[in-house]
Amino acid sequence: MFALKYVAVLAVAAASATAADVTSPEMKTDEANIVFRVPREKDMRVERSVEQSASLFGVMQQVEALAQKAKVSDALLTTLPYVGDSIKRIDTLVKDTATVTASFKTIRQDMDQVAKDAKAASASQTDTLNKEITALKKTNSDQANKITEDQKTFKAAVDKSVKEKLAAIEEKMAKLTKDTAASIAKGSDTKMNSIQPMWVGGHVGGHMRGSGYMNMGRLDFTNAPNHLKRQSQYIVVQHTGIYNMRVRILAHGGWQHCHYRFKIDNKYITSSSHHYLPNTWDHVELEETFVVKKNQKIGLYSHGCNYAIHGSSQNQHEVYNRLTIKFVGEVGSTCTGPFCKGI
């Protein structure tokens, strides 16, 4: 708060006519006068001091009150007499008060300007802040739109890439399937043809006379555990495909001939053959190629007027009989004919 305090202390450096009777300063008043009495050895002074303190918000009220007080003081002080040559006239207090009033008027003007400037600065800052907020909102909106567009673009690119890769894979798989099928159908697969599964063996024991099946008791070698397996007097097929069957037998026709026939399960694939070997031993050969299905059995039936099969021993390389069953290849999808699926 702005406050003005005016303290007027009147002192007159003069000697009183009755100073001899005064031992201490006195001040008396009546309806028209103020009487000061001091000892001769004492000086009497009139002092004036002005103390100021101010508040920006209350200055107007204080200035107006000060002006009213100044008017009253002026009216009072003009009625006071001079008190000695060395004392200023108290009415100078009014002039000083007017000076203070003018100073506070200047302060008021300055404060009005400060308020005006503050208001203008506040409005400018508010406008700037609003513009910055608007710009920030627009930037955020633009960024959000850009992120959305980037996400759409990225998703479209990923979808396109995945679609193209899947299409390429499908195309390669289709080509591989086609090429593999063609390779199998033509029997041109190098790895398949480089290893041909087969079973090689024959009859073991003494000469076989009359009618019966080669006992398959002798195994020379086999590399076809997934294709061919011996079971009693048969060779059981483990994998459907095309098989070649070839046999060589030393036989004795006795008074006339011998007969040999390949059989798949309960059906012959060789008609009744006649090999004339009258009263002598000679080699007989028979060969067939046929489609055999998984779990079907291959057997060799023989009949002779004397010895249809010469005997042989196990682990003998120079044998008198040998049967070879070989996996030739897959049937393939291009096979035509009544026995592409076997019998």
CORRAJO-V66724 format. One record per residue. N is the residue number from 1. PSI is psi in radians with two decimals (* if undefined). OMEGA is omega in radians with two decimals (* if undefined). Layout:
n=N psi=PSI omega=OMEGA
n=N psi=PSI omega=OMEGA
This chain:
n=1 psi=2.50 omega=2.99
n=2 psi=2.31 omega=3.09
n=3 psi=2.47 omega=3.10
n=4 psi=2.26 omega=3.10
n=5 psi=2.18 omega=3.10
n=6 psi=2.12 omega=3.13
n=7 psi=2.02 omega=3.12
n=8 psi=2.07 omega=3.11
n=9 psi=2.04 omega=-3.10
n=10 psi=2.20 omega=3.08
n=11 psi=2.37 omega=3.14
n=12 psi=2.12 omega=3.11
n=13 psi=1.57 omega=-3.12
n=14 psi=2.82 omega=3.12
n=15 psi=2.33 omega=3.13
n=16 psi=2.59 omega=-3.13
n=17 psi=-0.48 omega=-3.12
n=18 psi=0.60 omega=-3.06
n=19 psi=-0.46 omega=-3.09
n=20 psi=-0.46 omega=-3.13
n=21 psi=-0.04 omega=-3.07
n=22 psi=2.20 omega=3.11
n=23 psi=-0.29 omega=3.11
n=24 psi=2.70 omega=-3.11
n=25 psi=2.53 omega=3.11
n=26 psi=2.66 omega=3.04
n=27 psi=2.17 omega=3.13
n=28 psi=2.62 omega=3.11
n=29 psi=2.64 omega=2.98
n=30 psi=-2.84 omega=-3.05
n=31 psi=-0.47 omega=-3.04
n=32 psi=-0.22 omega=-2.99
n=33 psi=2.80 omega=2.94
n=34 psi=2.09 omega=-3.05
n=35 psi=2.16 omega=3.08
n=36 psi=2.31 omega=3.10
n=37 psi=2.26 omega=-3.13
n=38 psi=2.73 omega=3.06
n=39 psi=2.78 omega=-3.12
n=40 psi=-0.64 omega=-3.08
n=41 psi=-0.07 omega=-3.14
n=42 psi=2.61 omega=3.01
n=43 psi=2.62 omega=3.08
n=44 psi=2.18 omega=-3.09
n=45 psi=2.60 omega=3.00
n=46 psi=2.04 omega=-3.11
n=47 psi=2.56 omega=3.10
n=48 psi=2.26 omega=3.09
n=49 psi=2.55 omega=3.13
n=50 psi=2.11 omega=3.13
n=51 psi=2.33 omega=-3.08
n=52 psi=2.44 omega=2.93
n=53 psi=2.56 omega=-2.97
n=54 psi=2.70 omega=3.03
n=55 psi=2.41 omega=-3.06
n=56 psi=-0.53 omega=-3.04
n=57 psi=-0.41 omega=-3.08
n=58 psi=0.13 omega=-3.00
n=59 psi=-0.60 omega=-3.09
n=60 psi=-0.80 omega=-3.13
n=61 psi=-0.70 omega=-3.12
n=62 psi=-0.69 omega=-3.11
n=63 psi=-0.75 omega=3.13
n=64 psi=-0.74 omega=3.10
n=65 psi=-0.67 omega=3.13
n=66 psi=-0.69 omega=3.13
n=67 psi=-0.75 omega=3.12
n=68 psi=-0.73 omega=3.12
n=69 psi=-0.63 omega=-3.12
n=70 psi=-0.69 omega=3.11
n=71 psi=-0.77 omega=3.13
n=72 psi=-0.77 omega=-3.13
n=73 psi=-0.69 omega=-3.13
n=74 psi=-0.73 omega=3.13
n=75 psi=-0.67 omega=-3.14
n=76 psi=-0.80 omega=-2.99
n=77 psi=-0.48 omega=-3.14
n=78 psi=-0.30 omega=-3.13
n=79 psi=-0.15 omega=-3.09
n=80 psi=2.49 omega=3.10
n=81 psi=3.00 omega=2.99
n=82 psi=2.51 omega=3.07
n=83 psi=1.31 omega=3.11
n=84 psi=2.77 omega=-3.10
n=85 psi=-0.54 omega=-3.05
n=86 psi=0.04 omega=-3.07
n=87 psi=2.29 omega=3.06
n=88 psi=2.70 omega=3.08
n=89 psi=2.36 omega=-3.04
n=90 psi=-0.32 omega=-3.13
n=91 psi=-0.20 omega=3.04
n=92 psi=-0.33 omega=3.09
n=93 psi=-0.62 omega=3.13
n=94 psi=-0.75 omega=3.13
n=95 psi=-0.75 omega=3.13
n=96 psi=-0.67 omega=3.12
n=97 psi=-0.70 omega=3.10
n=98 psi=-0.68 omega=3.10
n=99 psi=-0.76 omega=3.12
n=100 psi=-0.73 omega=3.13
n=101 psi=-0.75 omega=3.11
n=102 psi=-0.69 omega=3.12
n=103 psi=-0.76 omega=-3.14
n=104 psi=-0.45 omega=3.03
n=105 psi=-0.73 omega=3.07
n=106 psi=-0.72 omega=3.11
n=107 psi=-0.72 omega=3.13
n=108 psi=-0.77 omega=3.11
n=109 psi=-0.74 omega=3.11
n=110 psi=-0.71 omega=-3.13
n=111 psi=-0.67 omega=3.07
n=112 psi=-0.73 omega=3.13
n=113 psi=-0.69 omega=3.10
n=114 psi=-0.78 omega=3.14
n=115 psi=-0.73 omega=3.12
n=116 psi=-0.80 omega=3.12
n=117 psi=-0.72 omega=3.14
n=118 psi=-0.72 omega=3.13
n=119 psi=-0.76 omega=3.13
n=120 psi=-0.76 omega=3.13
n=121 psi=-0.72 omega=3.13
n=122 psi=-0.76 omega=3.12
n=123 psi=-0.72 omega=3.13
n=124 psi=-0.77 omega=3.13
n=125 psi=-0.70 omega=3.11
n=126 psi=-0.75 omega=3.13
n=127 psi=-0.76 omega=3.11
n=128 psi=-0.77 omega=3.14
n=129 psi=-0.75 omega=3.12
n=130 psi=-0.71 omega=3.10
n=131 psi=-0.73 omega=3.12
n=132 psi=-0.71 omega=3.11
n=133 psi=-0.76 omega=3.11
n=134 psi=-0.77 omega=3.12
n=135 psi=-0.70 omega=3.13
n=136 psi=-0.72 omega=3.09
n=137 psi=-0.74 omega=3.13
n=138 psi=-0.73 omega=3.11
n=139 psi=-0.78 omega=3.12
n=140 psi=-0.72 omega=3.12
n=141 psi=-0.75 omega=3.11
n=142 psi=-0.74 omega=3.13
n=143 psi=-0.74 omega=3.12
n=144 psi=-0.75 omega=3.10
n=145 psi=-0.70 omega=3.13
n=146 psi=-0.74 omega=3.11
n=147 psi=-0.75 omega=3.12
n=148 psi=-0.79 omega=3.13
n=149 psi=-0.71 omega=3.11
n=150 psi=-0.71 omega=3.11
n=151 psi=-0.75 omega=3.11
n=152 psi=-0.76 omega=3.14
n=153 psi=-0.76 omega=3.14
n=154 psi=-0.78 omega=-3.14
n=155 psi=-0.74 omega=3.13
n=156 psi=-0.71 omega=3.13
n=157 psi=-0.75 omega=3.13
n=158 psi=-0.81 omega=3.14
n=159 psi=-0.74 omega=3.14
n=160 psi=-0.78 omega=3.14
n=161 psi=-0.80 omega=3.14
n=162 psi=-0.75 omega=-3.14
n=163 psi=-0.77 omega=3.14
n=164 psi=-0.71 omega=-3.13
n=165 psi=-0.74 omega=3.12
n=166 psi=-0.70 omega=3.11
n=167 psi=-0.72 omega=3.12
n=168 psi=-0.72 omega=3.13
n=169 psi=-0.78 omega=3.13
n=170 psi=-0.70 omega=3.12
n=171 psi=-0.75 omega=3.13
n=172 psi=-0.72 omega=3.13
n=173 psi=-0.72 omega=3.12
n=174 psi=-0.74 omega=3.13
n=175 psi=-0.73 omega=3.13
n=176 psi=-0.75 omega=3.12
n=177 psi=-0.76 omega=3.14
n=178 psi=-0.80 omega=-3.13
n=179 psi=-0.70 omega=-3.14
n=180 psi=-0.76 omega=3.13
n=181 psi=-0.76 omega=3.13
n=182 psi=-0.69 omega=-3.14
n=183 psi=-0.74 omega=3.13
n=184 psi=-0.74 omega=-3.12
n=185 psi=-0.64 omega=-3.12
n=186 psi=-0.15 omega=-3.11
n=187 psi=0.54 omega=-3.05
n=188 psi=0.12 omega=3.12
n=189 psi=2.02 omega=-3.03
n=190 psi=-0.78 omega=-3.11
n=191 psi=-0.68 omega=-3.13
n=192 psi=-0.74 omega=-3.09
n=193 psi=-0.39 omega=-3.13
n=194 psi=-0.45 omega=3.08
n=195 psi=1.96 omega=3.13
n=196 psi=1.93 omega=3.13
n=197 psi=2.35 omega=3.13
n=198 psi=2.79 omega=3.03
n=199 psi=2.27 omega=-3.11
n=200 psi=2.19 omega=-3.13
n=201 psi=-2.59 omega=3.11
n=202 psi=-2.68 omega=-3.09
n=203 psi=2.43 omega=3.09
n=204 psi=2.48 omega=-3.12
n=205 psi=-2.84 omega=-3.10
n=206 psi=-3.09 omega=-3.12
n=207 psi=2.54 omega=3.10
n=208 psi=2.12 omega=-3.08
n=209 psi=2.60 omega=3.10
n=210 psi=-2.40 omega=-3.05
n=211 psi=2.63 omega=3.08
n=212 psi=-3.05 omega=-3.13
n=213 psi=2.50 omega=3.00
n=214 psi=2.29 omega=-2.99
n=215 psi=-0.12 omega=3.09
n=216 psi=0.41 omega=-3.05
n=217 psi=-0.23 omega=-3.13
n=218 psi=2.22 omega=3.08
n=219 psi=2.09 omega=3.05
n=220 psi=-0.88 omega=3.01
n=221 psi=2.82 omega=3.02
n=222 psi=2.49 omega=3.05
n=223 psi=0.47 omega=-3.03
n=224 psi=0.99 omega=-3.14
n=225 psi=-0.41 omega=-3.14
n=226 psi=0.04 omega=-3.09
n=227 psi=-0.72 omega=-3.00
n=228 psi=2.44 omega=-3.13
n=229 psi=2.31 omega=3.14
n=230 psi=2.43 omega=3.06
n=231 psi=1.78 omega=-3.10
n=232 psi=-2.16 omega=-3.11
n=233 psi=0.35 omega=-3.13
n=234 psi=2.83 omega=2.96
n=235 psi=2.06 omega=-3.08
n=236 psi=2.26 omega=3.13
n=237 psi=2.29 omega=-3.12
n=238 psi=-0.19 omega=-3.06
n=239 psi=2.18 omega=-3.13
n=240 psi=2.34 omega=3.13
n=241 psi=-2.91 omega=3.12
n=242 psi=2.24 omega=-3.09
n=243 psi=2.45 omega=3.05
n=244 psi=2.32 omega=-3.12
n=245 psi=2.16 omega=-3.11
n=246 psi=2.37 omega=-3.13
n=247 psi=2.50 omega=3.03
n=248 psi=2.22 omega=-3.05
n=249 psi=2.39 omega=2.96
n=250 psi=2.09 omega=-3.03
n=251 psi=2.80 omega=3.11
n=252 psi=2.08 omega=-3.05
n=253 psi=-0.09 omega=-3.12
n=254 psi=-2.28 omega=-3.11
n=255 psi=-0.18 omega=-3.09
n=256 psi=-1.49 omega=-2.94
n=257 psi=3.11 omega=3.09
n=258 psi=2.76 omega=3.14
n=259 psi=2.45 omega=3.11
n=260 psi=2.43 omega=-3.11
n=261 psi=2.30 omega=3.03
n=262 psi=2.51 omega=-3.08
n=263 psi=2.34 omega=3.06
n=264 psi=2.06 omega=-2.98
n=265 psi=-2.08 omega=-3.09
n=266 psi=0.31 omega=-3.11
n=267 psi=2.30 omega=3.08
n=268 psi=2.45 omega=3.02
n=269 psi=-0.01 omega=3.07
n=270 psi=2.32 omega=3.09
n=271 psi=2.97 omega=3.13
n=272 psi=2.10 omega=-3.10
n=273 psi=2.68 omega=3.13
n=274 psi=2.01 omega=3.11
n=275 psi=1.92 omega=-3.08
n=276 psi=2.05 omega=3.12
n=277 psi=1.12 omega=-3.05
n=278 psi=2.08 omega=3.02
n=279 psi=0.63 omega=3.13
n=280 psi=2.80 omega=3.02
n=281 psi=2.36 omega=3.10
n=282 psi=2.79 omega=-3.14
n=283 psi=2.41 omega=3.08
n=284 psi=2.40 omega=3.14
n=285 psi=2.52 omega=3.12
n=286 psi=2.39 omega=-3.09
n=287 psi=2.45 omega=3.07
n=288 psi=2.63 omega=2.99
n=289 psi=2.25 omega=-3.03
n=290 psi=2.79 omega=3.05
n=291 psi=2.17 omega=-3.13
n=292 psi=2.31 omega=-3.11
n=293 psi=2.79 omega=-3.14
n=294 psi=2.40 omega=3.11
n=295 psi=0.02 omega=3.01
n=296 psi=2.68 omega=-3.07
n=297 psi=2.40 omega=3.09
n=298 psi=2.27 omega=3.12
n=299 psi=2.81 omega=3.09
n=300 psi=2.01 omega=3.11
n=301 psi=2.42 omega=-3.14
n=302 psi=2.67 omega=3.08
n=303 psi=2.31 omega=3.13
n=304 psi=2.61 omega=3.09
n=305 psi=-0.32 omega=3.05
n=306 psi=-1.69 omega=3.12
n=307 psi=1.94 omega=-3.14
n=308 psi=-0.51 omega=-3.12
n=309 psi=2.21 omega=3.05
n=310 psi=2.46 omega=-3.13
n=311 psi=2.84 omega=3.10
n=312 psi=2.88 omega=-3.10
n=313 psi=2.86 omega=3.08
n=314 psi=2.62 omega=3.10
n=315 psi=0.66 omega=3.14
n=316 psi=2.16 omega=-3.07
n=317 psi=-0.53 omega=-3.14
n=318 psi=1.18 omega=-3.01
n=319 psi=2.83 omega=-3.14
n=320 psi=-0.18 omega=3.07
n=321 psi=2.57 omega=3.13
n=322 psi=2.27 omega=3.10
n=323 psi=2.30 omega=3.10
n=324 psi=2.15 omega=3.05
n=325 psi=2.12 omega=-3.00
n=326 psi=2.37 omega=3.05
n=327 psi=2.08 omega=-3.09
n=328 psi=-0.73 omega=3.14
n=329 psi=-3.09 omega=3.12
n=330 psi=2.74 omega=3.12
n=331 psi=-0.72 omega=3.13
n=332 psi=2.87 omega=-3.08
n=333 psi=-0.15 omega=-3.10
n=334 psi=0.07 omega=-3.12
n=335 psi=2.38 omega=3.05
n=336 psi=2.63 omega=-3.13
n=337 psi=2.88 omega=-3.05
n=338 psi=-0.29 omega=-3.08
n=339 psi=0.47 omega=3.06
n=340 psi=-0.45 omega=3.12
n=341 psi=0.21 omega=3.13
n=342 psi=-2.77 omega=3.12
n=343 psi=* omega=*
